[in-house]
Amino acid sequence: MSQRNTLVRTLHDLGAAAWFGGTLMGAIGLNGAAGTVSDENERAAVASAGWGRWAPFNAVAIGAHVVGGAGLLLANRDRALHQEGTRGNTAVKLVLTVAAVGLTAWSGVLGATVGKAGKVPAKGSVTPSGATPPDVAQAMKQLQFVQFAIPAVAGAIIVLGAQQGEQQKPEEQVKGRLGRLGRSH
């Protein structure tokens, strides 16, 4: 018999959605808009200010996702261990979550480097110009990749969560347990 896990599922799903949506909007909307600021010395500073405002909310979203994920794993531990396909999905999702947390932390370190520099000349919020200080230019170049890697990985986590939801259907549980049972003999 299934039990309801509405609170932890909500934390898990809304946390992942905010993490994905916030970082994607920041990469496209905030960084894109900052790149249109007429004073090239303000572009990176404007983007850094926006990311600084988002960071506490992003931390809460990530925390909610992790707490919700741990709660779901605890509630579904038997199924995760015994239903064919669920263990692999859970392992991949866990690895991707750790990777996304790492990418987000690295993005924060890089963003702090750009933010501490203050008003520096740049073509865009993550696009240095020839006059951008070398350490800031290096951080910006890395942010060009990281800004899209985070929502890509967070999106994959959401897809795996949807797959796990499908695996909870009664017919999928029966099929998965029988498949695992058949392979163990």
C-alpha positions in Angstrom: 0.0 0.0 0.0 1.4 3.4 -0.9 1.7 6.2 1.6 1.5 9.9 0.8 4.7 11.9 0.9 3.3 15.3 -0.1 5.5 17.5 1.9 8.8 15.9 1.0 7.7 15.5 -2.7 6.8 19.2 -2.7 10.2 20.2 -1.2 12.0 18.0 -3.7 10.1 19.2 -6.8 9.7 22.9 -6.0 13.3 23.1 -4.9 14.5 21.5 -8.2 12.2 23.7 -10.2 13.4 26.9 -8.6 17.0 25.8 -8.9 16.5 25.0 -12.6 14.4 28.0 -13.5 16.3 30.5 -11.5 19.7 29.6 -12.9 18.3 29.4 -16.4 16.6 32.8 -16.1 19.8 34.3 -14.7 22.0 32.9 -17.4 19.7 34.1 -20.2 17.7 37.0 -18.7 19.9 38.6 -16.1 23.3 38.1 -17.8 21.8 38.9 -21.2 20.2 42.2 -19.9 23.4 43.1 -18.0 25.3 42.8 -21.3 23.2 45.6 -22.8 24.1 48.2 -20.1 25.6 51.1 -22.0 28.6 51.6 -19.7 30.9 48.6 -20.1 32.3 49.2 -16.6 28.9 48.5 -15.1 27.9 45.3 -17.0 29.6 42.7 -14.7 28.7 44.7 -11.6 25.0 44.8 -12.5 24.9 41.0 -13.1 26.8 40.4 -9.9 24.3 42.4 -7.9 21.4 40.4 -9.4 23.1 37.1 -8.8 23.9 38.2 -5.2 20.2 38.9 -4.6 19.3 35.5 -6.0 21.9 33.5 -4.1 20.0 33.2 -0.8 16.8 32.0 -2.5 18.8 29.6 -4.6 20.4 28.2 -1.5 16.9 27.6 0.0 15.8 26.0 -3.2 18.7 23.6 -3.2 18.3 22.8 0.5 14.6 22.1 -0.1 15.4 19.8 -2.9 18.0 17.9 -0.9 15.8 17.6 2.2 12.9 16.5 0.0 15.0 14.0 -1.9 16.4 12.5 1.3 12.8 12.2 2.6 11.6 10.5 -0.6 14.6 8.1 -0.6 13.8 7.2 3.1 10.1 6.7 2.4 10.8 4.7 -0.8 14.0 2.8 0.3 12.5 -0.6 0.0 11.3 0.1 -3.6 14.7 1.7 -4.4 16.5 -1.4 -3.3 14.2 -4.0 -4.8 12.5 -2.6 -7.9 14.4 -3.1 -11.1 15.4 0.2 -12.7 14.8 2.3 -9.6 18.2 1.7 -8.0 20.0 2.9 -11.1 17.8 5.9 -11.5 18.4 6.8 -7.9 22.1 6.4 -8.2 22.3 8.6 -11.3 20.1 11.2 -9.8 22.2 11.3 -6.6 25.4 11.7 -8.7 23.8 14.5 -10.7 22.6 16.2 -7.6 26.1 16.2 -6.1 27.4 17.5 -9.4 24.8 20.3 -9.6 25.6 21.3 -6.0 29.3 21.4 -6.9 28.7 23.4 -10.0 26.5 25.8 -8.1 29.2 26.3 -5.4 31.9 26.8 -8.1 29.7 29.3 -9.8 29.4 31.2 -6.5 33.2 31.2 -6.1 33.6 32.5 -9.7 30.8 35.0 -9.2 32.4 36.3 -6.0 35.7 36.9 -7.9 33.8 39.0 -10.5 31.7 40.7 -7.9 34.7 41.7 -5.7 36.4 43.3 -8.7 33.6 45.9 -8.8 33.3 48.0 -11.9 35.6 46.4 -14.5 35.4 46.8 -18.3 33.7 43.8 -20.0 31.8 43.0 -23.2 29.1 41.3 -21.1 28.4 40.0 -17.7 30.4 36.8 -18.4 32.3 38.0 -21.5 35.6 39.8 -20.8 37.1 42.5 -22.9 40.8 43.1 -23.6 40.8 45.5 -20.6 39.2 43.1 -18.1 41.7 42.2 -15.3 43.1 38.6 -16.0 41.7 37.0 -12.9 38.3 38.4 -13.6 38.5 37.4 -17.2 39.4 33.9 -16.3 36.4 33.7 -13.9 34.1 35.1 -16.6 35.2 32.5 -19.1 34.5 29.7 -16.7 31.1 31.2 -15.9 30.2 31.1 -19.6 30.2 27.3 -19.2 28.9 26.9 -15.7 25.9 29.3 -16.1 24.4 26.7 -18.5 25.8 23.6 -17.0 23.8 24.1 -13.8 20.3 24.3 -15.4 21.2 21.4 -17.7 22.1 19.2 -14.8 19.2 20.4 -12.7 16.9 19.7 -15.7 18.2 16.2 -15.9 17.4 15.8 -12.2 13.8 16.8 -12.8 13.5 14.3 -15.7 14.8 11.5 -13.5 12.3 12.6 -10.8 9.5 12.3 -13.3 10.8 8.9 -14.3 10.7 7.9 -10.7 7.1 9.0 -10.4 6.3 6.7 -13.3 8.1 3.9 -11.6 5.7 4.2 -8.6 2.7 3.2 -10.6 1.5 -0.2 -9.3 2.0 -2.0 -12.6 5.5 -0.7 -12.9 6.3 -1.8 -9.3 5.1 -5.3 -10.0 7.0 -5.5 -13.3 10.1 -4.1 -11.7 10.1 -6.5 -8.8 9.3 -9.5 -11.0 12.1 -8.5 -13.4 14.6 -8.2 -10.5 13.4 -11.5 -9.0 13.8 -13.3 -12.4 17.3 -12.1 -12.7 18.3 -13.1 -9.3 17.7 -16.8 -10.0 
